[in-house]
Amino acid sequence: MVTSVPRLVIAAPSSGSGKTTVATGLMAALTARGLAVSPHKVGPDYIDPGYHALATGRVGRNLDAYLCGPELVGPLFAHGARGCDIAVVEGVMGLYDGAAGEGELASTAQVAKLLRAPVVLVVDASSQSRSVAALVHGFASFDPEVRIGGVILNKVGSDRHEALLREALDSVGVPVLGVLRRAAPVETPSRHLGLVPVAERGALAVEAVAAMAAQVAGGCDLAALVALARSAGPLAGAGWDAGEALVSSPPDSRSALDGPRPQAPDGLVDAGRPVRVAVAGGAAFTFSYSEHAELLTAAGAEVVVFDPLRDEELPEGTAGLVVGGGFPEVYASELSANEGLRKSVAELALSGAPVAAECAGLLYLCRDLDGLPMCGVLDASARMSERLTLGYRDAVAVSDSTLAGAGTRMRGHEFHRTVVEPDAGSAPAWGMRAPERRVEGFVERGVHASYLHTHWASEPGVARRFVERCRTS
């Protein structure tokens, strides 16, 4: 199978150059013109895809060569872009920045090469004129396999400034596809982990995306950008499919319950009775990869989203619980005040039912967060910290759990300003292999709780194992 969806990668020399504004604005501007736009984000970030989804009306999907492996970048892209007219991929950090000490791995440049996609470089031109040519030349020539098809100049001060920049870039041979003037920044407030998520901003987020769209539509050559996207080469290989991924996942990620799996007629792994898996959502828990719900569904689960800020008990018939990342520290008072739900979560965990919690989910299961009572599932206390913990992790499962058998290796990502004390239980969840050797997280009864964010597409067996345990707990 060949994917021929036109596509662009929006990159920059460094963070803060304006690529989120350009990428989100371009997605929204093209959507407003009647195109079905597939939104993607390089790297593990959860927040930008929320804005992308708002801009396009489609699920924002991540492409992370560290978490999922380079071999899954193309299939995951094709899965998300299926049926679309064009795809826009927002890069991460600077074009050539990737996982620390791993060369090009997980960089925007690597993803662009894997997708055979042209790159549009967004350059903050506010403090330069002729030097822009040296900058763009350096980025265009650094890796001959990366095709920079155009430049969008951001924060241009005047007509004279624009003329100087264009004249300088004429000598480089990279066309200018857009010029955005210095203006009051689009209102996209940030805090300690990046932009404030869409779910927390409501109508303000809609207004912000509309402002980005107007900025890009007014300053960029949309026809030229679409033409550049159409120049992307064909991408060989089938799109990722959750059911097929489960069937083909290696046996070492299977549960010890086991024996051969019957394959259901509709492609599901198991034709047994459906089980209800509750997934935390709402403003406090916005960090989740869409492929997780797709894998759970393919494994035979009925996925039901609930809001811990509003729902006073878990959905009726809940057999398993997934609590992903987000900002529980921002909503600690409201979460603590919802005593009915905290009791419902604690009772489910005490029963031995499968519970998978990542980062914010870990905090929610603790005894307290900044002194406010939480679910009390774990005998641990959480608090905010001045120290930012950030980076990719190479991990191995230390204890058998509802997600993975001991010895299962996965790659993940940590991103938080909180501390949990103790940081590991008597049966830790993960042993970190890099960048430092340590254990962290908790495996108790059916609970698997950890700071580590993982992408289940890299190890589909964790979804199958989780649903199996829901059936038998």
N, C-alpha and C positions, 0 to 999 in steps of 0.2 A: 504494500500500500504506500502511496505517495501523498504527502501533505503539500498543497500548493497555496495555502492561505497567505496572502500578502502580509508582510510583517516588518516592523521597525523596532529597533532597540534604542531607547532614549538614555544616553549616558552623559557623563560630565567628567572634567578633570579631577574634581574633588567633591566631597559633600558640601552642601550649602550653595551650590551653583544655580539651583533652580529646576532641577530635573523633575521633581515631584509636581511642581506647578505646570511644567510643560507637558509631562506625560499625562497627568490627570486632565488638564485642559484640552489636550489633543483628543483624548478618548471621548470627552464630553462633546467637543465640537464636531467630531466625525459622527457620533451617535445622533446628534441633532440634525445632521444632514441625511439621516436615513440609513446609515451603515450599521450592520451588526458588528460591534467591536468586541474582540476578546481581550480582556485585561490580564496582564501578568506582571509579577514583581520578582526580580532576581534577589535571592537571599531568603533569610528566615523571617523577615519582618511581617507582622500581622496587621499593622495599622494602615499602611498605604493601600493594601488591597481593599480595605473598607471604603476608601475614597474612590478607588477604581470601580468598585461595584456600584457605588452611587452614580458615577459618571456614565456607566454603560448599561446598567440594569442587568448585568450578568455577574456571576461569581468571580471575584478576584482570586487568581491562583498564583502560587509561588513556584519558582523554578530555582532549586538549590542543589548545586552539584556536589556539595559536601554532605548534606543530610541524606540525599537520595542516590547519589552517584551520578557521574556524567551520563551513564547509559540510560537514565530515566528522564533526562531533561527533554529530549525530543518527544518521547511518548506522552509525557505529562502535558507538554505544550499542545500536541495534537489533540489530546483529550479535551482540553479546555477550549481550543479554537475550532472544534468540530462545528460546521454549519455557519461559521462567521465569514464576514466579508473582508475583514482586516484584523490584525492583532497588533497591539502596542505593548511593548515590554519595557517597564521602567527598571533601570539598572540600580546598583547599590554602590555607595561610596564613590571613589574614583574609578574610571573605566578599567584599570588594570589591578585594582585592589581586590584581594581575595582572602582566603583563610590564612592566618598568620603562619609564616614558615612553610607554606604549601605551594609556593609558586603561583601559577595562575588559577589554581583550584578555587571554584566558587566565585570567581570574578565575573563581572559583566562581560569582559572580553571573551572569556571561555564560553559563556552561555551564548553570546552572539555567534561564535564560531560553530558551536554545536547546532544552532538553529539556522545557520547559513543566512543570517539576517544582516542587512546594512545597519550601520550605527549613525545616529544623529547626535552630535556632540553639543551639549548646552554649555556655553562659556559665559561666565560672569566677566563682562568687559568693563566693569565700572571704573577700574583703575589702570587701564592700559589702552594703547592704540596700536602702533605697529608691532608691538611684542606679541599681539594675538596671533600673528602669522607663525612665529617661532613655536608658540604653544601648540597650535593646531598641527603644524608640520611634525612636531615631535610625537604627538599622539597618533597621527596617521601613519607614521613610518616605524613606530616602535615594534609593531607586530604586523608583518605584511599580510597575515591571514585575516586580520580584522579590517573590514572595509568601512571606513568612515565616509558616508555618502553625503554628508552635509553638516552645516553648523547653524545653530540658533544662538544669536547673540543676546544676552540678557543684561538688563540694567544699563542700557545705552542712554547717554545723557542728552544728546541733541542731534540735529541733522548733521552738523559738522563732525561730531564724534562718530556717527554712523558711516559717513563718507570715508573717514580715515581708516576705520576698521575694514570696510569693504575693499578699499584700495590695497590694504596690506594683504588681505586674504586672496586677492586675485593672483598673487604670485605663487600661492600654495596649490591652487587648483581644486579647492574644496568649496562647493557652492554655499552661499548664505541662503538658508531656507526660512529664516525668520529673524525679526528684530523686535525685542521687547524693551520698551522704554523704562527708565527709572520711574517708579510709581509707588504709592503706598502699597505695602505688601498685602496680598490676599490674606484675609483673616483666617489663619490656620494655627491656633494657639498650640504651644507645646508644653510639656512638663518633663519629668525626669526620665521617661523612656521614649520620648519622641512626641509626635503629634497627638493631640487628644483624639481618641477614636470617634468615628462617625456616630456610633450608638449613643454616645454621651452628649452630642451636640445638636441632634435633631435638625430643625429648620436652619440653624446657623451653618451646618455642614452643607446643606443643599445650596445655600447662598454662596458659600465659599467655592464650591465646584462650579457653579454658574459663573462666578467671577473669573475663575481660571479659564473656563471655556471662552469667555468673551475676550480675555487677554490674548489667548493663542489664536483665536479666529481673526482678531484684528491685526495681529503682528506677524503671522506666519503664512506661508504659501501652502495652503492645505492641499491644493492640486499637486504641487511638486512633492509633498510628503507622501501622498498616496501613490504617486508614480514611483517614487523610490521604494516604497514598500512592495510594490508589484515586481520589482527587480530581484527580490529574494529568490534564491535557488530552490528547487524542489527538495523536500525533506523526506527521505525514505524511512519506511517503518510504520507500523500500526500505532494508533493511539492507545494510550493506557486504558485498561478496562478493569474495574474492581473485581468482578467475578473471575475473570481470567487470571488476574494477579493472585487471587486466593488459591485457585486450583494449582497454579504452577509454583507457589511458594514452597521452599525447601522443607522437608519433613522435620528437620531439627528444631523448627520453631513450633512444632505441634505440641499439644498438651499430652501429658502422660495418661490421659483418660482412655486411650485411643484405639489404634487399629485403623484400617483404611477408611477414608471418607467417602460416603456415597455422594455422587454429584447430582444435584437436583435438575430436573428437565429444563428449567429456565436459566441455568447457568450458575445458580447459587451453589455454595459448597456443600450445604447440608439441607435436606428437605424436611428436617424436623420442625416441630412446632415453633412459630415465631416467638421471640422473647422481647420484652419491652426494655429498651435502654434509654434512660433519661440523660440528656446532655444539657449541662448548664449553659445558659445564654444570658441575654440582657446586657445592660451597660457594664456590669461588674465583671463579666466573663466573656470578652469579645475575641479572645485569641484561640483560633481553631483552624486547622487546615480542612477544607471541604472534603478532601479525600478520606478523612477519618470516618465521617458519617457515611460516605459511599461504601467504604469497606465493611463497616458494621452492617449496613443494609444488605450487602451482597452475602455476608456470612449468615444472614437469617434474622437479623434484629429489626424490630420496629423502633426507629429512632424518634424520640419525642423531646423537643426542646422546651425547657422551663426556665423561668426567671427567678433566681434566688432573692431578688429584691422585692418581688411581688407575690409569688406563689407561696402559700403557707404550708404546703406539704408536697412531697414528690408525686409525680403523676401516678394514678392508680395502676397497680400491677407492675410497678417498676421492679425489674429483676437485676439490673445493673446500672451503675452510675458513672458518668464521665464528667469531670470538672476540669476544664482547661485553664488557660492563662487569662490574664486581664489585670484589673486594678482593684482588688478587694480592699486595699488600704485606703483608697479614696472613698469607698462605700462601707467602711468598717462599721460605722454606727448603724446604718440601715440593715446590714447583714446580721449584726448582733441582735438587733431589735426583733428580727423575724425568728422568734423562738420556736414557733411551730415547725418551720422547715429545718432548723438546726436539729431539733429532736428527731424529725423524720429521717434525716441523713444519718444521724448517729445510730438509730435503730436498724437501718438498712445495713450499715457497716458491721454492727454487732452481730447481725444474723449470719455473717459470713458471705454475703452477696458480693460480687465483684465491684470494686470501686477503683477507678483510675483517675489520678489527680496530678496535674502538672502545674508547678509554679504557684500561680494564684490559687489553684485548687488545693495545693499543699497547705497554704496558709489558712484556707477556709476550714480544713480538717483539723487544724491545731486546736489546742486548748483555748488559746486567746491570741489576739492580734492587737498589738499596742495597748494591752490591758483590757480590751473588750472581749467578752466571751464569744468564741466561735463554736464549732460543732463538737469539739472535745473527743473526736475519734482518735487522735494521736496525743500521746502524753508529751507534748512539745509546745513551746511558746514562740510566737513570731513577733517581730518588731521591725519598724523601718530603720534603715541604716544610711549613713552618709556615703558608704562605699558602693560603687557600681560594680556588679559582677557581670561580666559580658564576655562572650566568646563561644566558639565551637568546642565541642567535647567529643572525645572518642571514649565510649563507655562499654562496659560489659555487665550483664545482669549478674549480681552476686547471689541472689536468693531466688528460688522458684516462686513465681507469683502468678496472678491471674493474667498477666500480660506476656510474660516470657519465662522460659526455663533458664535455670542458672547456666551461665556460659554464653547466652545469646548476646551477640555483639551488635550495638547500634551506635550511630552517630547522632548527636543532639546539639542543642544550643541553650546557653544560659543567658538571661537578661533580666536582672532584678536589682533593686536597692533595698532588700530586706534580708533579715537573718532569722533562721530557725534554730532554736536551742533545745535539745541537742540537734545536730545537723544530720544524724543518722540513728536509726533504731538498732535493736539487737540483731535484726535481720535487715541489712541495708538493701536499698533498691539497686543501686548502681555502684560499680567501681570505675572511677575515671582513670583512663590510661594516658590521656594527654589533655592539657599541657602539664598537668601535675597529677600525681598518683594519690587518690583519696577515695573514701567511700562516702555516699550520701543517700538520703532518702529512707523510706520506711516500707517494709512489707509485713503486714499484720493481718491475720485472717485472710479476707479477700481483698484487702486494700493494697494498692501500689501507689505510693505518693512520693513525688520527687520534684526538684527544681528543673529537671531536664525536660526541655521541649524536644519531642521527636516527631518525625514525619513517618507515619505508618506505611506509606507507599514503599518505603525502603525495606520493610519487613512485614508484609501483609499478614503473616502468621499471628501477629499479636492481636489483630482484630478477630481472627478465627478462634483463637484460644480464649479471648475474653467472652465471646458469645457462647462458646461451649460451656464455660464455667457458669454463665448465667443460666443455662439450661439445667445444670446439675447441682447448683448450690441450694 
